[in-house]
Amino acid sequence: MNQEYWEARYQSADMPWEKGAASPGLVDFLAAHPELPRGTICVPGCGTGHDVREFAKAGFETFGFDIAPGGIRLAREKTRAAGLTATFQPADFLRDQPPQKFDWLFEHTLFCAIQPDERDEYARAVLRWLKPGGNFLAVNYFDCGPDGPPWPTTRVEQLERFSPHFDLLADWTPRSYPNREGRERMFWWRRKAV
Ligand SMILES: C[S@@+](CC[C@H](N)C(=O)[O-])C[C@H]1O[C@@H](n2cnc3c(N)ncnc32)[C@H](O)[C@@H]1O
């Protein structure tokens, strides 16, 4: 799906993924881990920025990126209205060079939104945007589709794609939005320090 496709979804307000709140799994993760070192966090495919603002509230230096300018505009407006600070920039996560490398990268409904044949590119992009030793936290959609987006993934696929470059610290079934209960899984990876 290209930039025109996603921008048209924002222009026509056709955004069923927009739940008006951060991922419940992320909210719980941040509440459970106040001890984690804060640093820079990149949220690719950030949409209107709920997850970015959740990291900002928790004290991270936050950056949201999205291929759709309409999403970035809404994210900036909502963040200003909330009195929070975050940087939002239009970017194609799969193809662009990052403006910097990040300590953390948070995935939430981008992996399932890209074409399944772009998943190799996605894995390469995570390595391009995240520092060695950095944390990769993901909320993956297991039970969706088949006529995406969204397209589902499995635990086996996640382990195959990311284990070569990451140590898996934990994975679990998170609390989810009401219509996704039991259909998501979170993965907390640490990138191997080369
Ligand atoms: C299903 S929406 C999820 C938005 C947000 N993560 C959320 O959960 O509310 C997928 C988002 O990814 C963005 N997107 C799709 N392909 C992208 C790419 N290659 N680079 C950056 N963003 C992309 C879309 O514009 C859209 O905002």
PDBQT file of the ligand as one rigid body, heavy atoms in Angstrom, charges set to zero:
ROOT
HETATM    1  C1  LIG A 201      -3.260   0.474  10.666  1.00  0.00    +0.000 C 
HETATM    2  S1  LIG A 201      -2.579   2.086  10.777  1.00  0.00    +0.000 S 
HETATM    3  C2  LIG A 201      -1.980   2.098  12.463  1.00  0.00    +0.000 C 
HETATM    4  C3  LIG A 201      -1.704   3.470  13.016  1.00  0.00    +0.000 C 
HETATM    5  C4  LIG A 201      -1.222   3.462  14.483  1.00  0.00    +0.000 C 
HETATM    6  N1  LIG A 201      -0.048   2.636  14.670  1.00  0.00    +0.000 N 
HETATM    7  C5  LIG A 201      -2.326   2.974  15.388  1.00  0.00    +0.000 C 
HETATM    8  O1  LIG A 201      -2.269   1.828  15.828  1.00  0.00    +0.000 OA
HETATM    9  O2  LIG A 201      -3.273   3.744  15.618  1.00  0.00    +0.000 OA
HETATM   10  C6  LIG A 201      -1.079   1.895   9.843  1.00  0.00    +0.000 C 
HETATM   11  C7  LIG A 201      -0.303   3.195   9.737  1.00  0.00    +0.000 C 
HETATM   12  O3  LIG A 201       0.940   2.947   9.090  1.00  0.00    +0.000 OA
HETATM   13  C8  LIG A 201       1.200   3.983   8.159  1.00  0.00    +0.000 C 
HETATM   14  N2  LIG A 201       2.121   3.414   7.163  1.00  0.00    +0.000 N 
HETATM   15  C9  LIG A 201       1.867   2.490   6.203  1.00  0.00    +0.000 A 
HETATM   16  N3  LIG A 201       2.976   2.190   5.517  1.00  0.00    +0.000 NA
HETATM   17  C10 LIG A 201       3.982   2.935   6.071  1.00  0.00    +0.000 A 
HETATM   18  C11 LIG A 201       5.380   3.076   5.799  1.00  0.00    +0.000 A 
HETATM   19  N4  LIG A 201       5.972   2.369   4.817  1.00  0.00    +0.000 N 
HETATM   20  N5  LIG A 201       6.096   3.933   6.552  1.00  0.00    +0.000 NA
HETATM   21  C12 LIG A 201       5.512   4.654   7.551  1.00  0.00    +0.000 A 
HETATM   22  N6  LIG A 201       4.185   4.572   7.851  1.00  0.00    +0.000 NA
HETATM   23  C13 LIG A 201       3.446   3.717   7.113  1.00  0.00    +0.000 A 
HETATM   24  C14 LIG A 201      -0.176   4.374   7.642  1.00  0.00    +0.000 C 
HETATM   25  O4  LIG A 201      -0.209   5.652   7.083  1.00  0.00    +0.000 OA
HETATM   26  C15 LIG A 201      -1.009   4.278   8.924  1.00  0.00    +0.000 C 
HETATM   27  O5  LIG A 201      -0.999   5.484   9.637  1.00  0.00    +0.000 OA
ENDROOT
TORSDOF 0
